[in-house]
Amino acid sequence: MKMFMFGFAAFLVIGSAFADTPATTPVIHDQTGFLIDLDVDKILSSTDTSQACGIVPARLNYLDHQGREHVLDYQVEGIGCINQN
């Protein structure tokens, strides 16, 4: 019985040592400015500005080619203005 308990305890210790816990990667916040080189592989989400009028804040969430998540905050002209060119 003692051998069984010892073997079971060893199994738990070894199993927990090799357990693969997913590491959370931090989200990278890109800086806004002119001439930004973005490495965009897949767009996760973007702000809908179809109902906004004037300059509004917008956000772009995307993955780069290495699979890292980025967030870009910027200002954009809303396209929901009626009777404006």
Beta strands, then each sheet from edge to edge (+ up, - down):
strand 1: 28-30
strand 2: 42-46
strand 3: 53-63
strand 4: 69-79
sheet 1: 1+ 4+ 3- 2+
end
